Amino acid sequence: MVVLSFQREILIIKSEIYPIISKHYPKNTHREIISLYDLITFAILAHLHFGGVYKHAYRVLIEEMKLFPKIRYNKLT
């Protein structure tokens, strides 16, 4: 159930940031190894649910829930 809650939040966040990114960033953002959408969404979720602590958010969202499989911790720091 928690994973579905996070997935719903991810869809909402991506729909909100899509117009901004599509207007100001090249059209090939979805083809990158690490999507700009995923990075921004991960950062927003980390701030909303984990007090901005990326290490804890990484452990929960990526290692345990497998929500953002392309993001690596060394790319966040």
mmCIF file as gemmi writes it, N, C-alpha and C atoms, coordinates in Angstrom:
data_model
loop_
_atom_site.group_PDB
_atom_site.id
_atom_site.type_symbol
_atom_site.label_atom_id
_atom_site.label_alt_id
_atom_site.label_comp_id
_atom_site.label_asym_id
_atom_site.label_entity_id
_atom_site.label_seq_id
_atom_site.pdbx_PDB_ins_code
_atom_site.Cartn_x
_atom_site.Cartn_y
_atom_site.Cartn_z
_atom_site.occupancy
_atom_site.B_iso_or_equiv
_atom_site.pdbx_formal_charge
_atom_site.auth_seq_id
_atom_site.auth_asym_id
_atom_site.pdbx_PDB_model_num
ATOM 1 N N . MET Axp A 1 ? 0.806 -1.191 0 1 0 ? 1 A 1
ATOM 2 C CA . MET Axp A 1 ? 0 0 0 1 0 ? 1 A 1
ATOM 3 C C . MET Axp A 1 ? 0.854 1.263 0 1 0 ? 1 A 1
ATOM 4 N N . VAL Axp A 2 ? 1.956 1.217 0.752 1 0 ? 2 A 1
ATOM 5 C CA . VAL Axp A 2 ? 2.828 2.389 0.823 1 0 ? 2 A 1
ATOM 6 C C . VAL Axp A 2 ? 3.462 2.67 -0.534 1 0 ? 2 A 1
ATOM 7 N N . VAL Axp A 3 ? 3.835 1.61 -1.246 1 0 ? 3 A 1
ATOM 8 C CA . VAL Axp A 3 ? 4.437 1.786 -2.567 1 0 ? 3 A 1
ATOM 9 C C . VAL Axp A 3 ? 3.442 2.449 -3.509 1 0 ? 3 A 1
ATOM 10 N N . LEU Axp A 4 ? 2.18 2.05 -3.454 1 0 ? 4 A 1
ATOM 11 C CA . LEU Axp A 4 ? 1.155 2.678 -4.29 1 0 ? 4 A 1
ATOM 12 C C . LEU Axp A 4 ? 0.982 4.142 -3.943 1 0 ? 4 A 1
ATOM 13 N N . SER Axp A 5 ? 1.079 4.464 -2.669 1 0 ? 5 A 1
ATOM 14 C CA . SER Axp A 5 ? 0.982 5.86 -2.242 1 0 ? 5 A 1
ATOM 15 C C . SER Axp A 5 ? 2.128 6.681 -2.826 1 0 ? 5 A 1
ATOM 16 N N . PHE Axp A 6 ? 3.339 6.145 -2.752 1 0 ? 6 A 1
ATOM 17 C CA . PHE Axp A 6 ? 4.49 6.844 -3.319 1 0 ? 6 A 1
ATOM 18 C C . PHE Axp A 6 ? 4.383 6.936 -4.839 1 0 ? 6 A 1
ATOM 19 N N . GLN Axp A 7 ? 3.904 5.881 -5.475 1 0 ? 7 A 1
ATOM 20 C CA . GLN Axp A 7 ? 3.764 5.921 -6.931 1 0 ? 7 A 1
ATOM 21 C C . GLN Axp A 7 ? 2.743 6.972 -7.356 1 0 ? 7 A 1
ATOM 22 N N . ARG Axp A 8 ? 1.678 7.121 -6.59 1 0 ? 8 A 1
ATOM 23 C CA . ARG Axp A 8 ? 0.683 8.149 -6.885 1 0 ? 8 A 1
ATOM 24 C C . ARG Axp A 8 ? 1.301 9.538 -6.732 1 0 ? 8 A 1
ATOM 25 N N . GLU Axp A 9 ? 2.079 9.726 -5.669 1 0 ? 9 A 1
ATOM 26 C CA . GLU Axp A 9 ? 2.762 11.006 -5.461 1 0 ? 9 A 1
ATOM 27 C C . GLU Axp A 9 ? 3.753 11.295 -6.587 1 0 ? 9 A 1
ATOM 28 N N . ILE Axp A 10 ? 4.46 10.271 -7.028 1 0 ? 10 A 1
ATOM 29 C CA . ILE Axp A 10 ? 5.424 10.438 -8.116 1 0 ? 10 A 1
ATOM 30 C C . ILE Axp A 10 ? 4.72 10.92 -9.376 1 0 ? 10 A 1
ATOM 31 N N . LEU Axp A 11 ? 3.588 10.321 -9.696 1 0 ? 11 A 1
ATOM 32 C CA . LEU Axp A 11 ? 2.835 10.744 -10.881 1 0 ? 11 A 1
ATOM 33 C C . LEU Axp A 11 ? 2.359 12.189 -10.763 1 0 ? 11 A 1
ATOM 34 N N . ILE Axp A 12 ? 1.908 12.578 -9.583 1 0 ? 12 A 1
ATOM 35 C CA . ILE Axp A 12 ? 1.448 13.957 -9.369 1 0 ? 12 A 1
ATOM 36 C C . ILE Axp A 12 ? 2.605 14.934 -9.52 1 0 ? 12 A 1
ATOM 37 N N . ILE Axp A 13 ? 3.734 14.627 -8.898 1 0 ? 13 A 1
ATOM 38 C CA . ILE Axp A 13 ? 4.898 15.517 -8.968 1 0 ? 13 A 1
ATOM 39 C C . ILE Axp A 13 ? 5.387 15.642 -10.406 1 0 ? 13 A 1
ATOM 40 N N . LYS Axp A 14 ? 5.5 14.515 -11.107 1 0 ? 14 A 1
ATOM 41 C CA . LYS Axp A 14 ? 5.97 14.561 -12.496 1 0 ? 14 A 1
ATOM 42 C C . LYS Axp A 14 ? 5.016 15.353 -13.382 1 0 ? 14 A 1
ATOM 43 N N . SER Axp A 15 ? 3.712 15.239 -13.131 1 0 ? 15 A 1
ATOM 44 C CA . SER Axp A 15 ? 2.761 16.005 -13.944 1 0 ? 15 A 1
ATOM 45 C C . SER Axp A 15 ? 2.868 17.496 -13.665 1 0 ? 15 A 1
ATOM 46 N N . GLU Axp A 16 ? 3.253 17.862 -12.45 1 0 ? 16 A 1
ATOM 47 C CA . GLU Axp A 16 ? 3.412 19.274 -12.105 1 0 ? 16 A 1
ATOM 48 C C . GLU Axp A 16 ? 4.698 19.866 -12.678 1 0 ? 16 A 1
ATOM 49 N N . ILE Axp A 17 ? 5.779 19.087 -12.702 1 0 ? 17 A 1
ATOM 50 C CA . ILE Axp A 17 ? 7.052 19.629 -13.186 1 0 ? 17 A 1
ATOM 51 C C . ILE Axp A 17 ? 7.23 19.46 -14.69 1 0 ? 17 A 1
ATOM 52 N N . TYR Axp A 18 ? 6.402 18.641 -15.321 1 0 ? 18 A 1
ATOM 53 C CA . TYR Axp A 18 ? 6.54 18.401 -16.758 1 0 ? 18 A 1
ATOM 54 C C . TYR Axp A 18 ? 6.51 19.683 -17.591 1 0 ? 18 A 1
ATOM 55 N N . PRO Axp A 19 ? 5.531 20.592 -17.38 1 0 ? 19 A 1
ATOM 56 C CA . PRO Axp A 19 ? 5.511 21.809 -18.212 1 0 ? 19 A 1
ATOM 57 C C . PRO Axp A 19 ? 6.765 22.668 -18.062 1 0 ? 19 A 1
ATOM 58 N N . ILE Axp A 20 ? 7.321 22.709 -16.873 1 0 ? 20 A 1
ATOM 59 C CA . ILE Axp A 20 ? 8.518 23.519 -16.631 1 0 ? 20 A 1
ATOM 60 C C . ILE Axp A 20 ? 9.716 22.914 -17.35 1 0 ? 20 A 1
ATOM 61 N N . ILE Axp A 21 ? 9.914 21.624 -17.178 1 0 ? 21 A 1
ATOM 62 C CA . ILE Axp A 21 ? 11.065 20.966 -17.792 1 0 ? 21 A 1
ATOM 63 C C . ILE Axp A 21 ? 10.936 20.947 -19.308 1 0 ? 21 A 1
ATOM 64 N N . SER Axp A 22 ? 9.754 20.665 -19.816 1 0 ? 22 A 1
ATOM 65 C CA . SER Axp A 22 ? 9.594 20.606 -21.275 1 0 ? 22 A 1
ATOM 66 C C . SER Axp A 22 ? 9.792 21.966 -21.924 1 0 ? 22 A 1
ATOM 67 N N . LYS Axp A 23 ? 9.533 23.037 -21.192 1 0 ? 23 A 1
ATOM 68 C CA . LYS Axp A 23 ? 9.702 24.381 -21.737 1 0 ? 23 A 1
ATOM 69 C C . LYS Axp A 23 ? 11.162 24.837 -21.704 1 0 ? 23 A 1
ATOM 70 N N . HIS Axp A 24 ? 11.892 24.479 -20.65 1 0 ? 24 A 1
ATOM 71 C CA . HIS Axp A 24 ? 13.227 25.027 -20.436 1 0 ? 24 A 1
ATOM 72 C C . HIS Axp A 24 ? 14.37 24.036 -20.603 1 0 ? 24 A 1
ATOM 73 N N . TYR Axp A 25 ? 14.1 22.811 -20.958 1 0 ? 25 A 1
ATOM 74 C CA . TYR Axp A 25 ? 15.149 21.801 -21.062 1 0 ? 25 A 1
ATOM 75 C C . TYR Axp A 25 ? 15.023 21.091 -22.402 1 0 ? 25 A 1
ATOM 76 N N . PRO Axp A 26 ? 16.1 20.608 -22.975 1 0 ? 26 A 1
ATOM 77 C CA . PRO Axp A 26 ? 16.028 19.935 -24.283 1 0 ? 26 A 1
ATOM 78 C C . PRO Axp A 26 ? 15.048 18.757 -24.285 1 0 ? 26 A 1
ATOM 79 N N . LYS Axp A 27 ? 14.548 18.437 -25.436 1 0 ? 27 A 1
ATOM 80 C CA . LYS Axp A 27 ? 13.519 17.408 -25.572 1 0 ? 27 A 1
ATOM 81 C C . LYS Axp A 27 ? 14.011 15.994 -25.27 1 0 ? 27 A 1
ATOM 82 N N . ASN Axp A 28 ? 15.311 15.774 -25.217 1 0 ? 28 A 1
ATOM 83 C CA . ASN Axp A 28 ? 15.809 14.414 -24.983 1 0 ? 28 A 1
ATOM 84 C C . ASN Axp A 28 ? 16.017 14.098 -23.506 1 0 ? 28 A 1
ATOM 85 N N . THR Axp A 29 ? 15.37 14.806 -22.589 1 0 ? 29 A 1
ATOM 86 C CA . THR Axp A 29 ? 15.564 14.545 -21.162 1 0 ? 29 A 1
ATOM 87 C C . THR Axp A 29 ? 15.127 13.148 -20.768 1 0 ? 29 A 1
ATOM 88 N N . HIS Axp A 30 ? 14.112 12.603 -21.416 1 0 ? 30 A 1
ATOM 89 C CA . HIS Axp A 30 ? 13.638 11.27 -21.056 1 0 ? 30 A 1
ATOM 90 C C . HIS Axp A 30 ? 14.573 10.172 -21.558 1 0 ? 30 A 1
ATOM 91 N N . ARG Axp A 31 ? 15.543 10.498 -22.382 1 0 ? 31 A 1
ATOM 92 C CA . ARG Axp A 31 ? 16.472 9.502 -22.925 1 0 ? 31 A 1
ATOM 93 C C . ARG Axp A 31 ? 17.76 9.39 -22.112 1 0 ? 31 A 1
ATOM 94 N N . GLU Axp A 32 ? 17.972 10.282 -21.179 1 0 ? 32 A 1
ATOM 95 C CA . GLU Axp A 32 ? 19.202 10.254 -20.393 1 0 ? 32 A 1
ATOM 96 C C . GLU Axp A 32 ? 19.212 9.039 -19.487 1 0 ? 32 A 1
ATOM 97 N N . ILE Axp A 33 ? 20.419 8.669 -19.04 1 0 ? 33 A 1
ATOM 98 C CA . ILE Axp A 33 ? 20.545 7.522 -18.142 1 0 ? 33 A 1
ATOM 99 C C . ILE Axp A 33 ? 19.762 7.777 -16.86 1 0 ? 33 A 1
ATOM 100 N N . ILE Axp A 34 ? 19.969 8.932 -16.275 1 0 ? 34 A 1
ATOM 101 C CA . ILE Axp A 34 ? 19.192 9.339 -15.106 1 0 ? 34 A 1
ATOM 102 C C . ILE Axp A 34 ? 18.282 10.463 -15.566 1 0 ? 34 A 1
ATOM 103 N N . SER Axp A 35 ? 17.008 10.232 -15.526 1 0 ? 35 A 1
ATOM 104 C CA . SER Axp A 35 ? 16.049 11.217 -15.995 1 0 ? 35 A 1
ATOM 105 C C . SER Axp A 35 ? 16.005 12.424 -15.059 1 0 ? 35 A 1
ATOM 106 N N . LEU Axp A 36 ? 15.948 13.602 -15.632 1 0 ? 36 A 1
ATOM 107 C CA . LEU Axp A 36 ? 15.806 14.817 -14.834 1 0 ? 36 A 1
ATOM 108 C C . LEU Axp A 36 ? 14.506 14.781 -14.043 1 0 ? 36 A 1
ATOM 109 N N . TYR Axp A 37 ? 13.469 14.203 -14.636 1 0 ? 37 A 1
ATOM 110 C CA . TYR Axp A 37 ? 12.195 14.056 -13.933 1 0 ? 37 A 1
ATOM 111 C C . TYR Axp A 37 ? 12.367 13.214 -12.673 1 0 ? 37 A 1
ATOM 112 N N . ASP Axp A 38 ? 13.098 12.102 -12.782 1 0 ? 38 A 1
ATOM 113 C CA . ASP Axp A 38 ? 13.318 11.233 -11.63 1 0 ? 38 A 1
ATOM 114 C C . ASP Axp A 38 ? 14.129 11.934 -10.546 1 0 ? 38 A 1
ATOM 115 N N . LEU Axp A 39 ? 15.166 12.665 -10.943 1 0 ? 39 A 1
ATOM 116 C CA . LEU Axp A 39 ? 15.988 13.362 -9.949 1 0 ? 39 A 1
ATOM 117 C C . LEU Axp A 39 ? 15.192 14.419 -9.195 1 0 ? 39 A 1
ATOM 118 N N . ILE Axp A 40 ? 14.416 15.206 -9.916 1 0 ? 40 A 1
ATOM 119 C CA . ILE Axp A 40 ? 13.616 16.241 -9.26 1 0 ? 40 A 1
ATOM 120 C C . ILE Axp A 40 ? 12.543 15.607 -8.382 1 0 ? 40 A 1
ATOM 121 N N . THR Axp A 41 ? 11.896 14.573 -8.883 1 0 ? 41 A 1
ATOM 122 C CA . THR Axp A 41 ? 10.862 13.892 -8.105 1 0 ? 41 A 1
ATOM 123 C C . THR Axp A 41 ? 11.451 13.275 -6.846 1 0 ? 41 A 1
ATOM 124 N N . PHE Axp A 42 ? 12.61 12.629 -6.97 1 0 ? 42 A 1
ATOM 125 C CA . PHE Axp A 42 ? 13.27 12.042 -5.806 1 0 ? 42 A 1
ATOM 126 C C . PHE Axp A 42 ? 13.605 13.118 -4.779 1 0 ? 42 A 1
ATOM 127 N N . ALA Axp A 43 ? 14.127 14.248 -5.239 1 0 ? 43 A 1
ATOM 128 C CA . ALA Axp A 43 ? 14.487 15.332 -4.32 1 0 ? 43 A 1
ATOM 129 C C . ALA Axp A 43 ? 13.258 15.876 -3.598 1 0 ? 43 A 1
ATOM 130 N N . ILE Axp A 44 ? 12.152 16.031 -4.307 1 0 ? 44 A 1
ATOM 131 C CA . ILE Axp A 44 ? 10.923 16.525 -3.677 1 0 ? 44 A 1
ATOM 132 C C . ILE Axp A 44 ? 10.415 15.528 -2.646 1 0 ? 44 A 1
ATOM 133 N N . LEU Axp A 45 ? 10.4 14.248 -2.984 1 0 ? 45 A 1
ATOM 134 C CA . LEU Axp A 45 ? 9.964 13.233 -2.022 1 0 ? 45 A 1
ATOM 135 C C . LEU Axp A 45 ? 10.887 13.175 -0.811 1 0 ? 45 A 1
ATOM 136 N N . ALA Axp A 46 ? 12.182 13.327 -1.029 1 0 ? 46 A 1
ATOM 137 C CA . ALA Axp A 46 ? 13.127 13.324 0.09 1 0 ? 46 A 1
ATOM 138 C C . ALA Axp A 46 ? 12.839 14.478 1.038 1 0 ? 46 A 1
ATOM 139 N N . HIS Axp A 47 ? 12.512 15.628 0.494 1 0 ? 47 A 1
ATOM 140 C CA . HIS Axp A 47 ? 12.211 16.78 1.346 1 0 ? 47 A 1
ATOM 141 C C . HIS Axp A 47 ? 10.852 16.649 2.021 1 0 ? 47 A 1
ATOM 142 N N . LEU Axp A 48 ? 9.877 16.082 1.342 1 0 ? 48 A 1
ATOM 143 C CA . LEU Axp A 48 ? 8.546 15.944 1.93 1 0 ? 48 A 1
ATOM 144 C C . LEU Axp A 48 ? 8.493 14.897 3.036 1 0 ? 48 A 1
ATOM 145 N N . HIS Axp A 49 ? 9.144 13.757 2.822 1 0 ? 49 A 1
ATOM 146 C CA . HIS Axp A 49 ? 8.977 12.62 3.726 1 0 ? 49 A 1
ATOM 147 C C . HIS Axp A 49 ? 10.183 12.308 4.603 1 0 ? 49 A 1
ATOM 148 N N . PHE Axp A 50 ? 11.362 12.796 4.237 1 0 ? 50 A 1
ATOM 149 C CA . PHE Axp A 50 ? 12.567 12.421 4.974 1 0 ? 50 A 1
ATOM 150 C C . PHE Axp A 50 ? 13.359 13.623 5.458 1 0 ? 50 A 1
ATOM 151 N N . GLY Axp A 51 ? 12.745 14.772 5.533 1 0 ? 51 A 1
ATOM 152 C CA . GLY Axp A 51 ? 13.411 15.971 6.036 1 0 ? 51 A 1
ATOM 153 C C . GLY Axp A 51 ? 14.602 16.403 5.202 1 0 ? 51 A 1
ATOM 154 N N . GLY Axp A 52 ? 14.623 16.036 3.939 1 0 ? 52 A 1
ATOM 155 C CA . GLY Axp A 52 ? 15.719 16.43 3.06 1 0 ? 52 A 1
ATOM 156 C C . GLY Axp A 52 ? 16.955 15.563 3.175 1 0 ? 52 A 1
ATOM 157 N N . VAL Axp A 53 ? 16.875 14.477 3.927 1 0 ? 53 A 1
ATOM 158 C CA . VAL Axp A 53 ? 18.022 13.587 4.103 1 0 ? 53 A 1
ATOM 159 C C . VAL Axp A 53 ? 18.032 12.576 2.953 1 0 ? 53 A 1
ATOM 160 N N . TYR Axp A 54 ? 18.893 12.831 1.97 1 0 ? 54 A 1
ATOM 161 C CA . TYR Axp A 54 ? 18.929 11.997 0.768 1 0 ? 54 A 1
ATOM 162 C C . TYR Axp A 54 ? 19.356 10.564 1.061 1 0 ? 54 A 1
ATOM 163 N N . LYS Axp A 55 ? 20.267 10.386 2.003 1 0 ? 55 A 1
ATOM 164 C CA . LYS Axp A 55 ? 20.765 9.043 2.297 1 0 ? 55 A 1
ATOM 165 C C . LYS Axp A 55 ? 19.634 8.149 2.801 1 0 ? 55 A 1
ATOM 166 N N . HIS Axp A 56 ? 18.82 8.67 3.691 1 0 ? 56 A 1
ATOM 167 C CA . HIS Axp A 56 ? 17.692 7.892 4.212 1 0 ? 56 A 1
ATOM 168 C C . HIS Axp A 56 ? 16.646 7.672 3.117 1 0 ? 56 A 1
ATOM 169 N N . ALA Axp A 57 ? 16.363 8.71 2.346 1 0 ? 57 A 1
ATOM 170 C CA . ALA Axp A 57 ? 15.401 8.589 1.249 1 0 ? 57 A 1
ATOM 171 C C . ALA Axp A 57 ? 15.891 7.576 0.222 1 0 ? 57 A 1
ATOM 172 N N . TYR Axp A 58 ? 17.191 7.579 -0.061 1 0 ? 58 A 1
ATOM 173 C CA . TYR Axp A 58 ? 17.768 6.624 -1.013 1 0 ? 58 A 1
ATOM 174 C C . TYR Axp A 58 ? 17.561 5.199 -0.519 1 0 ? 58 A 1
ATOM 175 N N . ARG Axp A 59 ? 17.832 4.981 0.763 1 0 ? 59 A 1
ATOM 176 C CA . ARG Axp A 59 ? 17.695 3.636 1.327 1 0 ? 59 A 1
ATOM 177 C C . ARG Axp A 59 ? 16.249 3.145 1.221 1 0 ? 59 A 1
ATOM 178 N N . VAL Axp A 60 ? 15.301 4 1.549 1 0 ? 60 A 1
ATOM 179 C CA . VAL Axp A 60 ? 13.896 3.587 1.546 1 0 ? 60 A 1
ATOM 180 C C . VAL Axp A 60 ? 13.321 3.52 0.13 1 0 ? 60 A 1
ATOM 181 N N . LEU Axp A 61 ? 13.43 4.62 -0.61 1 0 ? 61 A 1
ATOM 182 C CA . LEU Axp A 61 ? 12.759 4.711 -1.91 1 0 ? 61 A 1
ATOM 183 C C . LEU Axp A 61 ? 13.424 3.873 -3.001 1 0 ? 61 A 1
ATOM 184 N N . ILE Axp A 62 ? 14.737 3.774 -2.971 1 0 ? 62 A 1
ATOM 185 C CA . ILE Axp A 62 ? 15.436 3.094 -4.066 1 0 ? 62 A 1
ATOM 186 C C . ILE Axp A 62 ? 15.85 1.674 -3.685 1 0 ? 62 A 1
ATOM 187 N N . GLU Axp A 63 ? 16.489 1.515 -2.536 1 0 ? 63 A 1
ATOM 188 C CA . GLU Axp A 63 ? 16.969 0.18 -2.17 1 0 ? 63 A 1
ATOM 189 C C . GLU Axp A 63 ? 15.836 -0.745 -1.728 1 0 ? 63 A 1
ATOM 190 N N . GLU Axp A 64 ? 14.895 -0.225 -0.921 1 0 ? 64 A 1
ATOM 191 C CA . GLU Axp A 64 ? 13.834 -1.086 -0.401 1 0 ? 64 A 1
ATOM 192 C C . GLU Axp A 64 ? 12.624 -1.158 -1.333 1 0 ? 64 A 1
ATOM 193 N N . MET Axp A 65 ? 12.155 0.003 -1.815 1 0 ? 65 A 1
ATOM 194 C CA . MET Axp A 65 ? 10.937 0.025 -2.629 1 0 ? 65 A 1
ATOM 195 C C . MET Axp A 65 ? 11.196 -0.101 -4.125 1 0 ? 65 A 1
ATOM 196 N N . LYS Axp A 66 ? 12.442 0.077 -4.544 1 0 ? 66 A 1
ATOM 197 C CA . LYS Axp A 66 ? 12.834 -0.04 -5.961 1 0 ? 66 A 1
ATOM 198 C C . LYS Axp A 66 ? 12.042 0.91 -6.867 1 0 ? 66 A 1
ATOM 199 N N . LEU Axp A 67 ? 11.836 2.166 -6.413 1 0 ? 67 A 1
ATOM 200 C CA . LEU Axp A 67 ? 11.041 3.12 -7.183 1 0 ? 67 A 1
ATOM 201 C C . LEU Axp A 67 ? 11.833 3.839 -8.269 1 0 ? 67 A 1
ATOM 202 N N . PHE Axp A 68 ? 13.093 4.128 -8.03 1 0 ? 68 A 1
ATOM 203 C CA . PHE Axp A 68 ? 13.925 4.833 -9.009 1 0 ? 68 A 1
ATOM 204 C C . PHE Axp A 68 ? 15.172 3.993 -9.279 1 0 ? 68 A 1
ATOM 205 N N . PRO Axp A 69 ? 15.08 2.958 -10.084 1 0 ? 69 A 1
ATOM 206 C CA . PRO Axp A 69 ? 16.208 2.024 -10.237 1 0 ? 69 A 1
ATOM 207 C C . PRO Axp A 69 ? 17.437 2.604 -10.927 1 0 ? 69 A 1
ATOM 208 N N . LYS Axp A 70 ? 17.299 3.683 -11.683 1 0 ? 70 A 1
ATOM 209 C CA . LYS Axp A 70 ? 18.449 4.229 -12.414 1 0 ? 70 A 1
ATOM 210 C C . LYS Axp A 70 ? 19.276 5.208 -11.589 1 0 ? 70 A 1
ATOM 211 N N . ILE Axp A 71 ? 18.771 5.65 -10.447 1 0 ? 71 A 1
ATOM 212 C CA . ILE Axp A 71 ? 19.497 6.622 -9.626 1 0 ? 71 A 1
ATOM 213 C C . ILE Axp A 71 ? 20.488 5.884 -8.732 1 0 ? 71 A 1
ATOM 214 N N . ARG Axp A 72 ? 21.721 6.337 -8.712 1 0 ? 72 A 1
ATOM 215 C CA . ARG Axp A 72 ? 22.77 5.793 -7.842 1 0 ? 72 A 1
ATOM 216 C C . ARG Axp A 72 ? 23.125 6.843 -6.801 1 0 ? 72 A 1
ATOM 217 N N . TYR Axp A 73 ? 23.486 6.389 -5.597 1 0 ? 73 A 1
ATOM 218 C CA . TYR Axp A 73 ? 23.741 7.327 -4.502 1 0 ? 73 A 1
ATOM 219 C C . TYR Axp A 73 ? 24.884 8.278 -4.821 1 0 ? 73 A 1
ATOM 220 N N . ASN Axp A 74 ? 25.938 7.793 -5.476 1 0 ? 74 A 1
ATOM 221 C CA . ASN Axp A 74 ? 27.083 8.667 -5.764 1 0 ? 74 A 1
ATOM 222 C C . ASN Axp A 74 ? 26.714 9.775 -6.745 1 0 ? 74 A 1
ATOM 223 N N . LYS Axp A 75 ? 25.627 9.642 -7.485 1 0 ? 75 A 1
ATOM 224 C CA . LYS Axp A 75 ? 25.179 10.7 -8.392 1 0 ? 75 A 1
ATOM 225 C C . LYS Axp A 75 ? 24.386 11.776 -7.654 1 0 ? 75 A 1
ATOM 226 N N . LEU Axp A 76 ? 23.926 11.475 -6.449 1 0 ? 76 A 1
ATOM 227 C CA . LEU Axp A 76 ? 23.14 12.432 -5.671 1 0 ? 76 A 1
ATOM 228 C C . LEU Axp A 76 ? 24.005 13.364 -4.843 1 0 ? 76 A 1
ATOM 229 N N . THR Axp A 77 ? 25.208 12.923 -4.514 1 0 ? 77 A 1
ATOM 230 C CA . THR Axp A 77 ? 26.051 13.74 -3.634 1 0 ? 77 A 1
ATOM 231 C C . THR Axp A 77 ? 27.061 14.534 -4.413 1 0 ? 77 A 1
